[in-house]
C-alpha cells in the first residue's frame, strides 16, 4: 500500500498538467517574480528586479531589469550566475547602484542605465549587510547589519565547545522561524566619496542596543528612510526586549542626525505599531503608518505626519475607515498617496498632507500592491490579479487609466488556460452581506457537477483579494477540476472597521458561521456536487478546518489543515508574539474566568465529533503555531481511527519557502483531495 501511494505521488501532477495548458505546481515555480522597483531621477526609467527559481537547484536568482516609463522594450542589466541583486538606488547622475552577492558576500555595485560601466564600489567585510539605501544627494549610504548582543553557550563555557544547548531566561527566545542567535539587526550609515565609493567606517546608529531595525521577520528597507538633505535618517524599531517585547506592538519612528549623533523618538506616546517613515520632498515633514490600538497587530493603519517646524503630529486620515500602506508624497508635498484594501481588491487613494477627505483614485478587479511616483500625476504600479502574477503598469492618477509596461511571464503563460473568478454577495446569519469569491475550473460547464472546496483564509485578518499566491493559488486549485469558494468572512479587511475588528475574541463564533453561510449558498447551485465537498486552510484557516471538522454536520468529505491551531490551551504559552494571543483570545488559559476561546472555541473540545478524513501539514520551524499543534491534531485523528496523514517539513516555518518542498506540498495536497473527493482521478 505504501509503495502504491508513493508511486502515485511521483506521477503527479495529473494528466492535464502534462499538456501544460493549465496552472500546475511546477509552472508556478517557472514564473518570474517581480521584486523591488525604483524610478530614475529624470522620471524616464524604472529599474526593477525579477527572481527566477531553479527547481533542480532548489533556489532562486534575482536580476535587474529596466523599462521606460513611457513604455517600450524591457532590458536585462544583470545576469550574474549564482548571484542575486537587490537594494536598487538611483544616483542623481542617472547611474544605478545595487547590492550583489557576486563573489559570495554582499557588495555595492554601480552600473549605467544601459547596462554598461559596471563597477564594484565596496569591500564590505560583513556578508549580513542588507537594506542598503542611498542618500538623495549621494553623500551617505545607510544599511543594516547584524551585531552581537549576547554570549552563546560556548562563549560562556569555552571548555565545552561541543555542548549543544540553550540557556533561556526570558521570552522571545525564538520568533516566527528563527531562534535568538544573540545578534540584532542595526542601522549603519557611511560617507560616500565623489566616485560613490564608501569611505571610512560604517557608524552604528544603535550602538550598545539590543533592539532590531527593521522589525523582524518581514520588515525591510521600507522601514528606513533618508531625509532629502542626506544628513538625517529615520528608522523603525521596537525598543523592548524579553517579555515586554513579546507582549507589545509599540514600535516607534526614530530620527538620527548624522551631524550631531543625536536620536529623537518622533512617535513617542503612540502605543501601537509605527512603521515605514517617508520624508516630504522639502524635508520639513515626515509621514509614517500608525496603528492606534496597543497589542492589536491588525489594527487600521492611519497616516501620521510630523512637522519638524511646529513639532506637532497629525493623523491626516482621521475619520476614515481605510487602512493605508506604501505611502508616497506628491512632488509639491501637498498630497499623500497610498494603497488600501477595498472589497477584495487593492486600490490607490490620496489624502491632503495637512488632513482632509480620503479620495479613491482607481477601481477594478486587481491588486495595486505597491507603487512609486514617476511624476505629479503618474504612478508605476506592481499589479496582480488572481489569474496573473505581478507586472508593472503605469497609472494616470487623475483618470485611473492603466497602461501595461512589462510582460514578465508572457512566454511561460502562453497558451495556459485561466479560470473565471466571480465575486458574489451572500447573506450572513446576522443579517449582513459577505463578499465571496467563486473560482471555476477552466472550460467550466454548468451542466456538470464539480467537487468543491471551501477555502478558509488565515491571518486571522489577512484579506482575500486579487493577490497572486504561489501556494494557495486559486487558479491552481481550479485547474485541477475544483470549484473554489473563498469567503471574505468576518475579520478580513476592506469592508469597514467593524467587520475587520469583530473577529478578535470571537474566533469560533460569527466567522465560522460565515464560512458555513458561504458554502451553503454556493452549494445551492446545481453544478456543485454536495457529496464531494472539502474544506482547506492555513494558520487561522487551519484552526477553522479543525473546528469545522467537529461542527460541519456532514457537509464535507475531507479536510486539509496547514499550520493550524488545534489546542488553544497548549498553544497560548508556546507561541511567541504574546500580544497577538492576548488580544485575540482575550486572556490566558489559567485566568480565573476563562474567555470563550477556551470554553467554546477550542477545536480540541470538538474532536470527539470528528468523522472525516484529515490531512495535517506543519513545519518544524513554525514558532508562531508550533509543530505540536499539528502533531496533536494528527495524533487525535489516528487514535480515533480517522483516515489521516501528516506531512511534516522539519526545516520550514509558517510558510513553505523552498521550491522542491513547495512542489511536494502541492503533490501531497492534490493526491489527498483526489483520494478523498475524486477517487477516479487518483487511480
SULWOFEN-V976675 format. One record per pair of residues at least 6 apart in sequence whose ideal C-beta (glycine too) atoms are under 8 Angstrom apart, sorted by the first residue. I is the first residue (numbers start at 1). J is the second residue. Records with the same first field share a line. If there is no record, write none. Layout:
I=J  J
This chain:
5=671
8=671  682
9=667  668  671
12=667  670  671
13=24  25  26  666  667  670
14=480  670  674  681
16=22  479  480
17=24  26  27  479
20=27  415  416
21=415  416  417  442
22=416  417  442  479
23=416  418  473  475  476  479
24=476  479
25=476  662  663  666  667
26=55  663
27=412  416
28=470  473  476  662
29=53  55  470  659  662  663
30=52  53  412
31=389  408  409  412  413  470
32=50  51  52  389  408  409  412
33=50  51  52  53  60  389  390  470
34=48  49  50  382  389  390  391  392  406  408
35=48  49  50  51  62  86
36=48  49  86  87  88  221
37=46  47  48  49  88  370  372  380  382  392
38=46  47  48  88  89  90  96  372
39=45  46  69  90  372  373  374  380
40=46  47  90  94  96  113
41=90  91  92  94
42=94
43=69  374  375
44=68  69  70
45=66  67  68  69  113
46=66  67  68  69  372  374  380  392  405
47=64  65  66  77  88  90  96  113
48=64  65  66  67  88  392  406
49=62  63  64  65  85  86  88
50=62  63  65  408
51=60  61  62  63  84
52=60  61  63
53=59  60  61  659
54=60  61  659
55=659  660  663
58=658  659  660
59=659
60=84  659
61=81  82  83  84
62=84  85  86
63=76  77  78  79  80  84  85
64=76  77  78  85  88  96  98  111
65=74  75  76  77  406
66=74  75  77  113
67=73  74  75  392  405  406
68=405
69=374  378  380  394  405
71=394  403  405
74=405  406
75=114  115
76=115
77=96  111  115
78=85  98  100  111  115
80=100  102
82=101
83=100  101  102  103
84=100  101
85=98  99  100  109
86=98  99  130
87=98  99  130  131  132  133  143  221
88=96  97  98
89=96  97  98  132  133  134
90=96  97  134
91=97  110  134  138  196
92=136  137  138
93=138
94=112  113
95=110  111  112  113  117  196
96=110  111  112  113
97=108  109  110  121  132  134  196
98=108  109  110  111
99=106  107  108  109  129  130  132
100=106  107  109
102=109
104=127
105=124  125  126  127  129
106=124  127  128  129  130
107=120  121  122  123  124
108=120  121  122  124  132  141  198
109=118  119  120  121
110=117  118  119  121  196
111=117  118  119
121=195  196  197  198
122=197  198
124=198
126=145  146
128=145  146
129=143  144  145
130=143  144  145  185  220
131=142  143  144  214  220  221  224
132=141  142  143  221
133=141  142  143  221  224  225  226
134=140  141  192  226
135=141  142  192  226  230
136=226  228  229  230
137=228  229  230
138=192  196  230
139=191  192  230  231
140=189  190  191  192  226  230  231  233  258
141=189  190  192  198
142=187  188  189  190  224  226  233
143=187  188  190  202
144=185  186  187  188  213  214  224
145=185  186  188  202
146=183  184  185  186
147=183  184  185  186  204
148=182  183
149=182  183  184  210
150=182  210
151=182
152=182
153=160  163  165  166  167
154=160  161  163
156=167
157=163
166=173  179
170=241  242  243
171=242  243  245  246  576  578
172=180  241  242  243  245  246  576
173=179  180
174=180  576  623
175=216  217  576  577  623
176=216  217  576  623  624  653  654
177=217  619  621  622  623  652  653  654
178=216  217  621  623
184=206  209  210  211  212
185=212  213  214  216
186=204  205  206  207  209  212  213
187=204  205  206  213  224  233  235  256
188=202  203  204  205
189=202  203  205  233  256  258
190=198  199  200  201  202  203
191=198  199  200
192=198  199
193=199
205=233  235  256  263
206=213  237
209=239
210=241
211=237  238  239  240  241
212=237  238
213=219  223  224  235  236  237  254
214=220  221  222  223  224  235  236  237
215=223  236  237  238  251  275
219=236  275
222=275  276  326
223=235  236  275  276  277
224=233  234  235  236  277
225=233  234  235  277  278  279  286
226=232  233  279
227=233  234  279  283  286
228=279  281  282  283
229=283
230=258
231=257  258  259
232=255  256  257  258  283
233=255  256  258
234=253  254  255  256  266  277  279  286  288
235=253  254  256  277
236=251  252  253  254  274  275  276  277  288
237=251  252  254
238=245  248  249  250  251  252
239=252
240=248  250
243=578
246=576  577  578  579
247=295  578  579  582
248=294  295  579
249=272  273  291  294  295  296  297  579
250=270  271  272  273  294
251=273  274  275
252=265  266  267  268  270  274
253=265  266  267  274  275  277  286  288  306
254=263  264  265  266
255=263  264  265  266  286
256=262  263
257=263  264
266=277  286  288  306  313
267=274  288  290  304  306  313
270=290  292  304  313
271=292  293  294
272=290  291  292  293  294  295  296  299
273=289  290  291  297  299  301
274=288  289  290  291  304
275=288  289
276=288  289  326  327
277=286  287  288
278=286  287  288  327  328  329
279=285  286  329
280=286  287  329  333  353
281=329  331  332  333
282=333
283=308
284=307  308  309  333
285=305  306  307  308  333  353
286=305  306  308
287=303  304  305  306  316  327  329  336  353
288=303  304  306  327
289=301  302  303  304  324  325  327
290=301  302  303  304  315
291=297  299  300  301  302
292=299  300  302
293=299
294=579
295=579  582  583
296=504  579  583
297=577  579  580  583
298=459  460  461  493  500
299=501
300=321  322  323  497  500
301=323  324  325
302=315  316  317  318  320  324
303=315  316  317  324  327  336  338  351
304=313  314  315  316
305=313  314  316  336  353  354
306=312  313
307=313  314
314=354  355
315=355
316=336  351  352  353  354  355  356
317=324  351  358
318=355
320=351  358
321=496  497
322=340  342  349  358
323=340  341  493  500
324=338  339  340  349
325=338  339  340
326=338  339  369  370  371
327=336  337  338
328=336  337  338  371  372  373  379
329=335  336  337  353
330=336  337  353  373  376
331=373  375  376
332=376
333=353
334=352  353  354
335=350  351  352  353
336=350  351  352  353
337=348  349  350  361  371  373  379  397
338=348  349  350  351
339=346  347  348  349  368  369  370  371
340=346  347  349
341=463  465  493  494
342=360  494
343=435  488  494  495
344=423  435  437  463  464  465  466  488  494
345=363  364  365  366  367  465  466  494
346=366  367  368  369  465  466  467
347=360  361  362  363  364  368
348=360  361  362  368  371  379  381  395  397
349=358  359  360  361
350=358  359  361  397
351=357  358  359
361=397  400
362=368  395  400  402
363=400
364=402
365=385  421  423  466
366=383  384  385  466
367=383  384  385  465  466  467
368=381  382  383  395
369=381  382  383  384  390  467
370=381  382
371=379  380  381  382  395
372=379  380
373=379  380
374=380  394
377=396  397  398
378=394  395  396  397
379=394  395  397
380=392  393  394  395  405
381=392  393  394  395  402
382=390  391  392
383=390  391  392  393  402
384=390  391  466  467  468
385=466  468
386=421  437  439  466  467  468  474  475
387=418  419  421  468  475
388=413  418  468
389=408  409  468
390=408  468
391=404  405  406  407  408  409
392=404  405  406
393=402  403  404  405
394=402  403  405
395=401  402  403
396=402  403
417=442  443  479
418=442  475
419=439  440  441  442  444  474  475  478  479
420=439  440  444
421=437  438  439  440  474
422=437  438  439  440
423=435  436  437  438
424=435  436  438  522
425=433  434  435  436
426=433  434  435  436  487  517  518  521  522
427=433  434  517  521
428=434  490  510  513  514  517
429=510  513  514  517
430=510  513
432=499
434=487  488  489  490  514  517  518
435=487  488  495
436=485  486  487  488  518  521  522
437=464  474  484  485  486  487  488
438=483  484  485  486  522
439=474  475  477  478  483  484  486
440=478  483
441=450  478  479  480  481  482  483
442=478  479
444=450  527
445=527
446=526  527
447=527
448=527
449=526  527  528  529  532
450=481  482  483  527  528  529  532
451=481  482  483  529  532  533  534  673  677  678
452=482  483  484  485  519  522  523  528  529  532  533  534
453=477  482  483  484  485  533  534  535  536  673
454=485  487  515  518  519  533  534  535  536  556
455=464  472  474  477  484  485  486  487  536  537  541
456=515  535  536  537  540  541  542  544  545  548
457=463  464  486  487  488  489  492  537  540  541
458=537  538  539  540  541  542
459=491  492  539  540
460=491  503  507  511  539  540  584
461=491  492  493  500  503
462=492
463=488  492  493  494
464=486  487  488  492
465=494
470=662
471=655  656  662  665  666
472=538
474=484  486
476=666
477=484
478=484
480=670  673
481=678  681
482=534  673
483=522  527  528
485=518  519  522
487=514  515  517  518
488=494  495
489=511  514  515  518
490=499  502  503  506  510  511  514
491=499  500  501  502  503  504  511
492=499  500
493=500
494=500
502=510
503=510  511  584
504=583  584  586
505=584  585  586  595  596  597
506=596  601
507=540  543  584  585  597  601
508=547  596  597  600  601  602  603
509=596  600  601
511=544
512=544  547  548  551
515=544  548
516=548  552  555
519=533  535  555
520=555
522=528
523=530  533
531=557
532=557  677  678
533=555  556  557  677
534=556  557  558  559  560  673  676  677
535=544  545  548  549  552  555  556  558  559  560
536=545  559  560  561  669
537=544  545  560  561  562  564
538=561  562  563  564
539=562  563  564  565  624  625  654
540=564  565
541=561  562  564
542=561  562  563  564  565  625
543=561  564  565  566  603
544=564
545=559  560  561  564
546=559  561  564  565  566  603  607  633
547=601  603  606
548=556  559
549=556  559  603  606  607  609  610  612  614
550=603  605  606  607  608  609  610
551=606  609
552=612
556=612
557=612  613  676  677
558=612  613  614  615  672  673  676  677
559=612  613  614  615
560=614  615  617  669  672  673
561=614  615  616  617  630  633
562=617  618
563=617  618  619  622  624  625  629  630  654
564=603  616  625  629  630  633
565=571  603  625  629
566=603  604  629  630  632  633  636
567=602  603  604  629  632
568=585  589  597  598  601  602  603  604
569=589  598  602  604
570=628  629  632
571=581  625  626  629
572=581  585  588  589
573=588  589
574=626  628
575=581  623  624  625  626
576=623  624
577=624
582=588
584=597
585=595  597  598
586=595  596  597
587=593  594  595  597
589=598
603=633
604=632  636
607=636  640
610=636  637  640  642
611=642
612=642
613=642  643  644  672  676
614=633  634  637  642  643  644  645
615=644  645  647  668  669  672
616=630  633  634  637  644  645  646  647
617=630  646  647  648  649  665  668  669
618=625  627  629  630  631  646  647  648  649
619=627  648  649  650  651  652  653  654  655  656
620=627  648  649  650  651  652
621=650  651  652  653
622=652  653  654
623=653
624=653  654
625=654
627=648
630=646  648
631=646
634=644  645  646
637=643  644
638=644
643=676
645=668  672
647=665  668
649=656  661  665
651=658
652=658  661
656=662  665
671=682
674=681  682
675=682
